[in-house]
Amino acid sequence: MAGFNVETVQNVEQSKKIPSEKTLPQQLEMMRQQTAGKEGADRIHGYGCNLLDESVKFPTPAFDVIWMSQFLDCFSEAEVTSICRRAAESMDENSRLYIMETFWDRQKYETAAYCLTLTSIYFTALANGNSKMYHSDDMERCVNNAGLEVEEIVDGLGLGHSIMICKKRNG
């Protein structure tokens, strides 16, 4: 199984000044160190780029797995759809996109859902202005609009995470 982890820069103006291979070197290096010497490490690739730039394509040929962990909640629905569309363009029928998020509607406890929805207010007001903690239906709509379909959602991971497993839609 071969895959890659997606890292990005959220500040478009800043990213225009920084070559993509320098955008998040610390995170990519940390990933390399954490996987070094482990079985399959030679098949894990980091790809630093500005995913807010719609001209940036995902690497090809198709990977088995594209992993996005607590990542898409940093973006608006239009940006999420764009990122997922470009992921879909790089996938084949055997590829899977794994989206790990804390979907507020899939929380075990009502208090956790309440806290996550309030986090959205923080993101919108104080962070980058368009981040939010997604309802799983909203994320699924973005995924579908991008040419993918949800194959499965696995809940109850850790303290409230879910993984949305997506595949390329037929036709």
C-alpha positions in Angstrom: 0.0 0.0 0.0 1.4 3.4 -1.0 0.0 6.7 0.1 0.8 10.2 1.0 -0.1 12.7 3.7 -1.3 16.1 2.7 0.2 19.3 4.3 -0.6 22.8 3.2 -0.2 26.5 3.8 -3.4 28.4 4.6 -2.1 31.9 4.0 -2.3 32.3 0.2 -0.3 35.5 0.1 2.5 34.0 2.2 2.5 30.8 0.1 3.1 32.8 -3.1 6.4 33.9 -1.6 7.5 30.5 -0.4 8.3 27.6 -2.8 5.9 24.7 -2.1 8.7 22.4 -1.1 9.4 24.8 1.8 5.8 25.3 3.0 5.7 22.9 6.0 9.1 21.3 6.2 8.8 20.7 10.0 5.7 18.6 9.7 7.0 16.6 6.7 10.3 16.0 8.5 8.4 14.9 11.7 6.4 12.4 9.6 9.6 11.1 8.0 11.2 10.7 11.5 8.2 9.0 13.0 8.0 6.4 10.1 11.8 5.9 9.6 12.7 2.2 10.0 9.1 1.1 10.2 7.7 -1.5 7.8 6.3 0.3 4.7 8.1 3.6 5.4 9.5 3.6 1.9 5.9 3.8 0.6 4.9 6.8 2.6 5.4 10.1 0.9 4.9 13.7 2.1 3.8 16.2 -0.5 4.2 19.9 0.6 2.1 22.3 -1.5 -0.4 25.1 -1.4 -3.7 23.3 -1.7 -5.6 26.6 -1.8 -4.1 27.2 -5.3 -6.5 25.3 -7.5 -3.8 24.9 -10.2 -1.9 22.6 -7.8 -2.5 19.0 -8.7 -2.0 15.9 -6.5 0.8 13.6 -7.4 0.3 10.8 -9.8 0.3 7.9 -10.6 -2.5 7.0 -8.2 -1.7 6.2 -4.6 -3.5 3.5 -2.7 -4.3 6.0 0.1 -4.6 9.7 0.6 -4.8 10.7 4.3 -6.2 14.0 5.5 -6.3 14.2 9.3 -8.1 17.1 11.0 -7.2 19.1 8.0 -10.3 19.9 5.9 -12.0 21.7 8.8 -9.5 24.5 8.2 -11.3 25.4 4.9 -14.6 26.6 3.5 -16.9 24.2 1.8 -15.8 25.5 -1.7 -12.1 24.9 -0.7 -12.9 21.5 0.7 -14.7 20.6 -2.6 -11.7 21.8 -4.6 -9.2 19.9 -2.5 -11.3 16.7 -2.7 -11.8 17.2 -6.5 -8.1 17.3 -7.1 -7.6 14.3 -4.9 -10.3 12.5 -6.9 -8.5 13.4 -10.2 -5.3 11.7 -8.9 -7.1 8.5 -7.7 -8.0 5.3 -9.5 -10.7 2.7 -8.7 -8.6 1.1 -6.0 -7.5 4.4 -4.3 -9.1 5.6 -1.1 -9.3 9.0 0.5 -9.4 8.8 4.3 -10.7 12.0 6.0 -10.3 12.0 9.8 -12.3 14.7 11.5 -14.3 15.4 14.7 -17.7 15.7 13.0 -19.9 17.3 15.6 -23.0 15.3 14.7 -21.2 12.0 15.3 -20.1 12.6 18.8 -21.1 10.1 21.6 -21.9 12.9 24.0 -24.1 16.0 23.5 -21.6 18.1 25.4 -18.8 17.2 23.0 -21.0 18.2 20.0 -21.7 21.5 21.7 -18.0 22.2 22.3 -17.2 21.4 18.7 -19.9 23.8 17.4 -18.5 26.5 19.6 -15.0 25.8 18.2 -16.4 26.8 14.9 -17.2 30.3 16.2 -13.6 30.6 17.4 -12.3 29.5 13.9 -14.6 32.0 12.1 -14.1 34.9 14.4 -10.4 34.6 15.5 -8.6 32.2 13.2 -8.7 32.3 9.4 -12.4 33.4 9.0 -13.8 30.4 7.2 -12.8 27.3 9.2 -15.5 25.3 10.9 -16.2 21.9 12.5 -18.2 20.1 10.0 -21.5 18.2 10.2 -20.8 14.9 8.4 -23.6 15.5 5.9 -21.9 18.8 4.9 -18.5 17.0 4.4 -20.3 14.2 2.5 -21.9 16.8 0.2 -18.4 18.3 -0.5 -17.0 14.8 -1.2 -19.9 14.0 -3.6 -19.6 17.3 -5.4 -15.9 16.5 -5.9 -16.6 13.3 -7.8 -16.1 10.9 -4.8 -18.5 8.9 -2.7 -18.5 7.9 0.9 -17.8 4.2 1.2 -17.9 4.0 5.0 -17.7 6.1 8.1 -15.9 4.7 11.2 -16.9 6.5 14.4 -15.6 6.3 18.0 -11.9 6.7 17.3 -10.0 8.2 20.2 -12.0 10.8 22.0 -14.4 11.7 19.2 -12.9 11.2 15.8 -14.4 9.6 12.8 -12.8 8.5 9.6 -14.8 9.1 6.4 -13.5 6.6 3.7 -14.1 7.8 0.2 -13.6 6.2 -3.2 -13.8 7.6 -6.7 -17.4 7.6 -8.0 -18.1 5.4 -11.0 -19.0 7.2 -14.2 
